[in-house]
Each structure stands twice: as C-alpha cells, then as structure tokens.
C-alpha cells in the first residue's frame, strides 16, 4: 500500500509545475571592466534542452565555482567558451552585448 501511495505522490509531483522547474535559477557574474553577465539556467536547460551534466561537472565543478575565467581563456574553449565557440552556440568572440548587459 505504501508503494502505491509513493507512486501516486511521485506522479503528481512530476506532472505539476513544481516538478517541471529547473534548479539553479539565474546566476549573475560581475566582471571587471565590462557589464555584468546574467546566466540563465532556464535558457540552457529548458529552452535548449541541455542536460545539467553537460556543464556540471564537466566544465563547472564545486571546487571551480569561484574560479574566474578571462575572455581570452573562454576564446580558447574554457568555461562558457566550451560551447560558445561558433559551432555549437554563438561565439564568445563577437557581440559582447549578447552576454554582457547593463
């Protein structure tokens, strides 16, 4: 009986808006000498259908969370530049306002 109850609860949670929400929310990055960057988990996970594991823990680990990458490093494929290379997604080399906005 308990198993049936847990299956019902799990099904209801999975089909509710709360079960469909993506964790993480928006993450704001302050940048020296440039406008801040607002990273949207919703854009990447919900709209682009990416799996969390594509970034966590392949590119961003708990230990590397506070590591700051330069644009030069991103242009060489580190951090955001791993996907934003002009092939998989728009390149970090052009259109600064796409990420850096006021």
Buried (B, 14 or more C-beta within 10 A) or exposed (E): EEEEEEEEEEEEEEEEEEEEEBEBEEEEBEEEEEEEBEBBBEEBBEEEEBEEEEBEEEBBEEEEEEEEBEBEBBBEBBBBBBBBBEEEBBBBEEEEEEBBEE
